[in-house]
Amino acid sequence: MQSPWQTILQDAVSLRHTLHRSPELSWQEQQTAQRVRQSLDQLNIPWRVCAEHGTVGILAPNAKGEHIALRGDMDALPIHELTDVDYRSEVEGCMHACGHDGHTAALWATAAWLKQQEDRLPGPVSLIFQPAEEGGHGAREMIADGALDGVDYIFGWHNWPAIPLGQAACPDGPVMSGNGTFKIEVTGQGGHASQPELCRDPVLAAAAITLNLQQIVSRRLPPQAAAVVSVSSIRADAAPTVTPELATMTGSIRLSDPSLRETLNTLIQQISEDTARTYGVTATVSSEPRYEATINHGGAASRFRQALSEELGEDWCMESLPQPIMASEDFSYYLQQIPGAFALMGMGGESKYQFPCHSPHYQFNDALLAPVVAVFSRLVGAEIPESHS
């Protein structure tokens, strides 16, 4: 006969696979939110709508200890899935390629486990099921709608294929980088491709701008600065015999230190405009901020590391992982408001779990669900599942 914990874990895997079949993009998580809320109803956990598709559940609201929030994100990505799992996405061009289905399932399993000992929890626990992490600023909107009201500490995590299963990373200070995007419109003079002297080629200029922007990190920033400037697309639609009027470039920046943002954006604009001028064209640059760096608070990170050590053992820390990693997370919004910490938990090892996040071949490792529940339980001062005792 299955124990209550084994039943919870089995149901969490089933929920994860159900969510994986029906992924929803940022700010479209209507069915996902409905499933989360129905599942909380079945557990008799009260909840409220937050930021439309978000949900905040509450356990032990009258307990006298620290009020701790635990967060799981829910949105998918506009990626066509190329895995062969039998629960692969049934939504064309949409996939849980970052494991947010696993994050949601892990938080639900935590809720189910903690509900069984609600009367023994030392303090209130908020369960934050958040929409729109993938560039949609979901955390910001959850905060604006009161998700952190009365909360003392918040903890979150992300699966990370580059870390082996059984290891993790949770440093003091920056754990993930800030990011932003830029757009460069290069305007020239179009014409016949056989008469370059009568044209001013924006494609050639865009290529030169791309190369010159690579000098920012290598020659304009100190070697100690962790930053990335990436041109991710160049679009200049034209027939094979036509030099176009316009080339449009897009890209992103990554930065571990918020003070680098203005420097990077200024250099992108300066280099783009100056390079364009040498080719007889013009460049118009616009920049958009996305997320700031996810910066752990020292005390909360130490607490998280203790829980990871107790769960994963003395070799839990992936010390060889460069930190901060250059990916970004809107969990940064929470850490700008209250103390807390964010961890990267490994799921690699088997080849099928080594594809990076945002790959069409990415697969979440269900073996992560149990240790995440155990770590979360330790963080809120609860008993851990019996299989981990």
C-alpha positions in Angstrom: 0.0 0.0 0.0 1.3 3.4 -0.9 2.2 5.9 1.8 0.6 9.4 1.7 3.9 10.8 0.4 4.2 8.3 -2.4 0.7 9.2 -3.5 1.6 12.9 -3.4 4.7 12.3 -5.5 2.8 10.2 -8.0 0.1 12.8 -8.3 2.7 15.5 -8.8 4.3 13.7 -11.7 0.8 13.2 -13.2 0.1 16.9 -12.8 3.4 17.8 -14.4 2.7 15.6 -17.5 -0.8 17.1 -17.8 0.6 20.6 -17.8 3.3 19.6 -20.3 0.7 18.4 -22.8 -1.2 21.7 -22.6 1.4 24.5 -22.3 0.3 28.2 -22.3 2.4 31.2 -23.1 3.0 34.2 -20.7 -0.3 35.9 -19.7 -2.3 33.1 -21.4 -2.1 30.6 -18.5 -5.9 30.3 -18.0 -6.1 26.5 -18.1 -3.0 26.2 -16.0 -4.4 28.5 -13.4 -7.6 26.6 -13.4 -5.9 23.3 -12.8 -3.8 24.8 -10.0 -6.8 26.2 -8.3 -8.8 23.0 -8.6 -5.9 21.1 -7.1 -5.7 23.5 -4.2 -9.5 23.2 -3.7 -9.0 19.4 -3.5 -6.4 19.9 -0.8 -8.7 22.3 1.1 -6.1 25.0 0.8 -7.6 28.6 0.5 -6.3 30.7 -2.3 -6.9 34.0 -4.1 -6.5 35.2 -7.6 -3.4 37.4 -8.1 -2.5 39.2 -11.2 -5.3 37.5 -13.2 -3.7 34.1 -14.0 -1.6 34.0 -10.8 -2.7 32.2 -7.6 -1.6 32.7 -4.0 -2.5 29.8 -1.6 -2.0 30.1 2.2 -1.2 27.6 4.9 -1.3 28.2 8.6 -2.3 31.8 8.3 -2.6 32.3 12.0 0.7 30.7 13.0 3.0 33.1 15.0 6.3 32.5 13.3 8.0 33.9 10.2 5.8 34.2 7.1 7.6 32.4 4.3 6.6 32.5 0.6 7.5 29.7 -1.9 7.3 30.4 -5.6 6.7 28.4 -8.7 6.3 29.8 -12.2 3.8 28.4 -14.8 4.3 29.7 -18.3 5.7 28.0 -21.4 7.6 29.2 -24.5 6.9 29.6 -28.2 9.0 26.6 -29.2 8.0 23.5 -31.3 8.7 20.5 -29.2 11.1 17.8 -30.6 11.1 15.3 -27.8 9.6 11.8 -28.0 7.9 11.7 -24.6 4.4 10.3 -24.7 3.1 13.4 -22.9 4.7 15.9 -25.3 3.0 19.2 -26.1 -0.3 19.0 -27.9 -0.2 22.7 -28.7 1.5 23.5 -32.0 4.5 25.8 -31.6 4.3 25.9 -27.8 6.3 23.9 -25.3 7.4 23.8 -21.6 11.0 24.1 -22.6 12.2 25.6 -19.4 10.6 23.3 -16.8 8.0 25.6 -15.4 5.6 22.7 -15.5 8.0 21.0 -13.1 8.2 24.1 -10.9 4.4 24.2 -10.7 4.2 20.5 -9.9 6.9 20.8 -7.2 5.1 23.6 -5.5 1.8 21.8 -5.6 3.5 18.7 -4.1 4.9 20.9 -1.4 1.5 22.3 -0.7 0.0 18.8 -0.4 2.8 17.7 1.9 2.6 20.7 4.1 -1.2 20.6 4.3 -0.9 17.3 6.2 1.0 19.0 9.0 -0.6 22.5 8.8 -1.3 22.6 12.5 2.4 22.1 13.3 3.8 24.7 10.9 5.7 27.3 12.9 4.6 30.2 10.6 2.3 31.0 7.7 3.3 29.7 4.2 2.3 31.5 1.0 2.3 29.4 -2.1 2.9 31.7 -5.1 1.9 30.2 -8.5 3.2 32.9 -10.8 2.4 33.5 -14.5 4.5 35.2 -17.1 8.1 34.7 -16.0 9.4 34.4 -19.6 9.7 38.1 -20.3 6.2 39.0 -19.1 7.2 40.6 -15.7 4.8 38.3 -13.9 6.6 38.7 -10.6 6.3 42.5 -10.8 2.5 42.2 -11.3 2.1 39.6 -8.6 3.9 42.0 -6.2 1.6 44.9 -7.3 -1.4 42.7 -6.5 -0.2 42.0 -3.0 1.5 38.6 -3.3 4.2 39.6 -0.8 1.9 41.4 1.7 2.9 40.3 5.2 5.7 37.9 3.9 9.0 37.9 5.7 11.1 35.7 3.4 10.7 34.3 -0.1 12.5 31.3 -1.7 12.5 30.0 -5.2 14.5 27.7 -7.5 15.1 26.7 -11.1 16.1 23.4 -12.6 19.4 23.6 -14.4 20.5 20.9 -16.8 24.2 21.9 -16.7 24.3 20.8 -13.0 24.3 17.1 -12.2 21.3 15.7 -10.4 22.0 15.9 -6.7 24.0 19.1 -6.8 22.9 22.8 -6.7 24.1 26.3 -6.6 23.0 29.1 -4.2 25.6 31.8 -3.7 25.4 35.0 -1.7 24.9 37.9 -4.1 24.1 37.5 -7.8 23.0 34.0 -8.9 21.4 35.0 -12.2 22.1 38.1 -14.4 20.0 41.0 -15.4 19.0 41.4 -19.1 17.7 43.8 -21.7 17.0 43.9 -25.4 17.9 46.3 -28.1 16.7 47.1 -31.7 18.8 48.7 -34.3 17.3 50.0 -37.6 19.9 50.6 -40.2 18.6 52.8 -43.0 20.4 53.1 -46.3 19.6 53.7 -50.0 18.2 50.8 -51.9 18.7 49.9 -55.5 19.9 47.4 -58.0 22.4 44.9 -56.7 24.5 45.4 -59.9 25.0 49.1 -59.1 26.5 49.2 -55.5 27.9 52.7 -56.2 24.4 54.1 -56.5 23.3 52.4 -53.2 24.1 52.6 -49.6 24.0 49.1 -48.3 22.3 48.6 -44.9 23.1 44.9 -44.9 26.9 45.5 -45.1 26.6 48.1 -42.4 24.5 45.8 -40.2 27.2 43.1 -40.5 29.9 45.6 -39.5 27.8 46.8 -36.6 27.5 43.2 -35.4 31.2 42.7 -35.4 32.0 46.0 -33.8 29.5 45.4 -30.9 31.6 42.4 -29.9 34.3 44.8 -28.9 32.2 46.1 -26.0 32.8 43.2 -23.7 36.4 42.5 -24.8 37.7 46.0 -25.0 35.3 48.5 -23.4 34.5 46.8 -20.1 37.0 45.6 -17.4 37.8 41.9 -17.5 36.1 41.4 -14.1 32.7 42.6 -15.4 30.3 39.7 -16.2 28.4 40.9 -19.3 27.2 39.6 -22.7 26.2 41.6 -25.8 24.5 39.3 -28.4 23.1 40.3 -31.8 20.4 37.6 -32.2 18.8 38.5 -35.6 19.4 40.6 -38.7 16.4 41.0 -41.1 16.7 42.8 -44.4 14.0 41.4 -46.7 14.8 41.9 -50.4 14.9 40.0 -53.7 18.3 38.5 -54.7 19.0 41.3 -57.1 17.9 44.1 -54.8 19.8 46.1 -52.2 17.2 46.9 -49.5 16.5 50.2 -47.9 16.4 48.8 -44.3 18.1 46.2 -42.2 16.7 45.6 -38.7 18.8 44.1 -36.0 17.8 42.8 -32.6 19.7 41.5 -29.7 20.1 41.2 -25.9 22.4 42.2 -23.1 23.2 40.3 -19.9 24.7 41.9 -16.8 25.5 40.8 -13.3 25.9 44.4 -12.0 22.9 46.7 -12.4 25.3 49.7 -12.8 26.5 48.2 -16.1 23.1 48.7 -17.9 23.5 52.4 -18.8 27.1 51.8 -19.9 26.1 48.9 -22.2 23.2 50.7 -23.7 25.3 53.9 -24.3 28.1 51.9 -26.0 25.6 50.0 -28.2 24.1 53.3 -29.4 27.5 55.0 -29.9 29.1 52.1 -31.8 26.0 51.5 -34.0 25.7 55.2 -35.0 29.4 55.7 -35.6 29.8 52.5 -37.6 26.7 53.3 -39.7 28.1 56.7 -40.5 31.3 55.2 -42.0 29.1 53.2 -44.4 27.0 56.2 -45.5 23.9 54.9 -43.7 22.1 55.8 -40.4 21.4 53.7 -37.4 18.5 54.3 -35.0 18.9 52.4 -31.7 16.2 51.7 -29.0 16.8 49.7 -25.8 14.4 48.1 -23.4 15.2 46.9 -19.9 13.8 43.5 -18.9 15.0 42.0 -15.6 17.6 43.1 -13.1 20.1 40.6 -11.7 18.7 38.0 -9.2 20.7 38.9 -6.1 20.4 36.6 -3.1 20.4 38.0 0.5 23.2 36.6 2.5 21.2 35.3 5.5 18.5 33.7 3.4 21.0 32.1 1.0 22.8 30.6 4.0 19.6 29.1 5.2 18.8 27.8 1.7 22.3 26.2 1.5 21.8 24.5 4.9 18.6 23.0 3.6 20.3 21.9 0.4 23.2 20.3 2.3 20.8 18.4 4.6 18.8 17.1 1.6 21.6 16.4 -1.0 24.6 15.6 1.2 27.9 17.3 1.8 28.8 17.2 -1.9 25.7 19.2 -2.9 27.5 22.4 -4.1 28.4 22.7 -7.8 31.5 24.8 -7.1 32.7 24.7 -10.8 29.6 26.4 -12.1 30.5 30.0 -13.2 28.3 32.3 -11.2 26.3 34.3 -11.8 25.0 32.4 -14.8 24.1 34.8 -17.6 20.4 33.7 -17.9 17.8 35.9 -16.2 14.9 35.5 -13.9 12.1 37.8 -12.8 12.4 36.3 -9.3 14.7 39.4 -9.0 11.6 41.5 -8.4 10.8 39.6 -5.2 14.4 40.0 -3.9 14.3 43.7 -4.5 11.3 43.9 -2.1 12.1 41.4 0.8 14.9 39.1 1.9 15.1 35.8 0.2 17.2 33.5 -2.0 17.1 31.6 -5.3 18.8 28.3 -6.0 19.7 26.4 -9.2 19.1 22.7 -8.7 20.8 20.2 -11.0 18.9 17.6 -13.0 21.6 16.5 -15.5 23.4 13.2 -15.7 21.4 11.2 -18.1 21.8 12.4 -21.7 18.1 13.1 -22.2 18.2 15.7 -19.4 21.3 17.5 -20.6 19.6 19.7 -23.2 19.6 23.3 -22.1 16.6 25.2 -21.1 14.8 26.7 -24.2 15.9 23.9 -26.4 13.2 22.0 -28.4 14.8 18.8 -27.1 14.7 19.9 -23.4 13.2 17.5 -20.9 12.4 18.1 -17.2 13.7 15.4 -14.8 10.8 14.2 -12.6 13.4 12.9 -10.1 13.8 16.6 -9.0 10.3 16.8 -7.5 11.0 14.9 -4.3 14.2 16.7 -3.2 12.6 20.1 -4.0 9.6 19.3 -1.7 12.1 18.2 1.0 14.2 21.4 0.7 11.1 23.6 0.8 9.9 21.7 3.8 13.1 22.3 5.6 13.0 26.0 4.7 9.6 26.5 6.4 10.5 24.4 9.4 8.2 21.4 8.5 8.8 17.7 8.7 10.3 16.2 5.6 8.8 13.3 3.6 9.4 10.0 5.2 11.5 8.7 2.3 14.0 11.5 3.1 14.2 11.0 6.8 
